[in-house]
Amino acid sequence: MQVSDPKRLSVPPDYPYQNVVDIVSRSDEMLAGEDYAHYLDVGLSALANVALALKGRTSPASILDMPCGHGRVTRALKAAFPDSALFVSDIDSDSVDFCARTFGAHGLASQPDFRTLDFGRRFDLIWVGSLITHLPADVIKDFFRFVLRHLTEGGVAVVSMHGSYVAGRIVASLLQGGEAYGVDNVAGWRMVDGFFASGFGYANYPTTDLSVQRYGVALATGRWTCKTVRRCGGEIVFYQEHAWDRHHDVLAFARPSGDRQQ
């Protein structure tokens, strides 16, 4: 079988990391058409949040990108930290295989139950782009504990979340009879009501197989998210609204020095 030529990004001459890998998977759903500029900007936006989280810290010797997808942020992390050991994880094995092969990363298979997931090592930096945006509250808490178990002492995680900006977009859509980021109208209103009443709202996607896992859309205020991280044992570094790609809120938290969490 003949293998098709790889798809390649068009990297502008003023892009700050000319060492960026330009190979793109043809399965990468994050690249809309040939909007290479926005695709690359999303990676730079992630790096800006990472830089803020790492301020005053040494450069990370090890980095985990989870979920890596097909490498939209992985390629930016590889370019900015070429000497760091890079690890990638996703529940989709094709994504992991592509990122490991393309970016010289170590692939780690993920699974839905974060209570039992163990990679057998820790990381100085963990980037989490658009994962807890799709999980119910109890699973988010399990995930925060998983992250803290996998951070080195003083290590930092940078995590994106749907906050008030996304809630406003969803309300506007629902008022016009539309959907809520793939959630139907009735479930969308329940999610929004929960967000405004308690600081957190969640709705399953209509196609979610509840016998396997819950997966949908989550909304959380900064107050709810930071309070949840603290209860799990994390130390807040910062919380910024509308900070990743002018869309997601971003939370950075650390595993406190002296923490012997297993």
N, C-alpha and C positions, 0 to 999 in steps of 0.2 A: 504494500500500500504506500503510495506517495504521500509524504508529509508536507503539508502546505507551509509556505514561508511564514515566519513569525510576524506578528503585527508589531509595529514599532511606533513609539511616541515621536512626535516632532518637538524636540527640546529647544526652547528659544535661547538665543545667545546670552541673554541677561539672566537666565536661571542661575541661582547662586551655587548650585552643585552640578557642575558640568560632568562629574563622574557618575551621575545618576544612570542606572541601568534603563535602557529605553525599550527593552522587550516587554510586550504586553500579551497576556493570555487572550486568546479569542473567546474565552469563556468569561472574561471579566465584565460583569454587568454594571460596574461602577463607571465605565467609560462610555459616555453617551455619544454615539456617533464618532466624530473626530474632534470633540471638545477637549483637546489635549491641555490647553491652558488651565481650564478649571480643574481637570484631573490632577495636574501637577500642583496647583495652588492648594488643593485639599491636603496634600502631603506637607506642604510648607506650613499650613495652618496648624497641623498636628505638631510639627517641629517647634513652632512658636510656643505652644503650650508646654511641650516637653522642656524647652529651655527655661521657661519660668519655673517649672517644678524642680529643675536641677540647679537652680541658682544657689550658689554657695556650697554645692556638693561636687565631688569629684566626678569625672566623666565615667559613665557606666561601663564596667567590664563585660557585663552580660545584659542583653535586652530580650524581652519576650513581646511579640506582637500577637495579640489574641482578642478577637478572631482576625486572622491575617487576610481572609478573602484571597483574592488573586494579587495582592501586593500593592494596593494603592498607597498605603502608608509605609509598608515594608521597604519599598524602594527609597523613600525619603530617609528612613532610619539608617539604611545601609549606606547611603551617600553621606549623611551627616556624621555617622559614627563607624567609619570603615574598619577600625581596629577592634571594635567590640564583637564579642561572640553573639551572633544573632540567632534567635529561636523563633519559630513560627508555629502557631497552633490554630486549628479550626476543626469543626465537626465534619467539614467537607474534605475528604481525602485528596481530591483533585487540586484543591486550593493549596493544601499543605505541600503536595508533591511539586507543584509549579513553583511556589516560593522557595522551597529548599533548593531546587535545581537552578533556578534563575538567579537567586541572590546569595547563593552559597550559605544558606541558613540551615539550622538543624530543625527538622520537622518533628512535631509532637502531636499525636492524635488526641483530640478532645472527645468529650462525651457529656451528655446532659446533666449528670448527677455530680455537682461540684463538691458534695460531701465526701465522695470517695476518690475523686480525681487527684492523682498525685504524680507529678513529673519527676520526682526524685532529685530535685535540685532547686536552688533559689536564684533570683535574678535581681540585679541592681535597679532595673527599670522595667516596668510593665506598661505597655500601651494597650488600652482597651477602647477601640472605636466602635460604637454602635453595637453593643451586646446587651447591656442591662436596659437599653432602650426597648427591649423586646421581652423582658422577663417579669413575672409576678413578684410581689414583694418578698415572699419567703425565699424564693430562688435567688433574688438579688442579695439577700443577707448571706445565703450559703456561698455565693460567689465572692463577696467581700472577704469572708473568712478564708476561702481558697486563695485569694490574692495575697492576703497577709501571711499565710503559711508559706507562700512561694517568693516572698520578698526577702532579700538579705537584710540584716540589721541596719536600719537607716535607709533602706531602699525605698523607692517611691513608685507609686502607680498613678497613671494619668488616664482618667475614665470619662467618656462622654455620656451625656444623659439628655433626654427630652425634658425641657423645663417650660417656663412660662411662655417663651416665644413660640414653641411648638404648640402648646395648649391654645394660644391665641389663633394660630393658623387652623387648628382643628375646629375650634368654635366657629370661625368664619365659614368653614366648609360645611359644617353641620347646619348652620342657619340657612344655607342655600340648598339644603337637602342632599348634600354630597356625603362622601364617605370620610372616615377619619384615618388617614394613612393606611388604608386597606381594611379597616374595621367598619362594619355596617353602622348605620345611623343610630339605631337603638343602643347597641353596645357602646358606641362612641359617646353618646350623652351620659351613660352610666360612668364611663371612664372619666369624663370631664367633671362630673358631679363629685366623684371621689377625690379628684385632684384638688378642687376648690374647698372641699369639706375637710379633708385630712392631710393634704399635701402629697397624696399619692393616688394615682388611678391607673387601672389596667383593664385591657380587654383582649381576649383571644382573637386571633385571626379566624375567620369562618372555616378555613380549611385545616385548622390545627387538629391533629390526632391526639385527643386528650388521654388516650390509653398509653401514649408514649411520653409526651411532655406537654407543658403549657408554653405557648409561644404566641406573641401578639405585639401589642403596643403598650408601652408604659410611659406615664408622665409623673414627674416628681419635682417638688420644690427643692431649692438648695437647702433649706432648713431640714426637710425630711431626710435628704440624702446624707448631709453631714452628720446629723444625729444618728443615723443608722450606722455609718462608718465608725463613729466613736464607740457605739455600743458593741461593735464587733472587735474593737481594740485598735483601730487605726487612729493616726494623728493627722488632722487636716493641715494640708500645706496651702491650698487655696481653692476657692470655688468662683468660677467666672461664668456669667450668663452669656449665652449667644456667642460662644468663643471659638468653636470649631466650625470652620466653613460658614461662619455667620449664621449658624443653624442650631447646633447642639450646645448645651451648657457643658462645662468641663470642670471636673473635680480632680484634684491631686491630693493623695494622702500617702503617708509614710508608715512603715513599720517602725515603731519607736525604738531608739537605742536602748539596749538592755532587755528588750522583749524576747522571751524564750519560748514564744508560741510554737507549738508543734503542728 
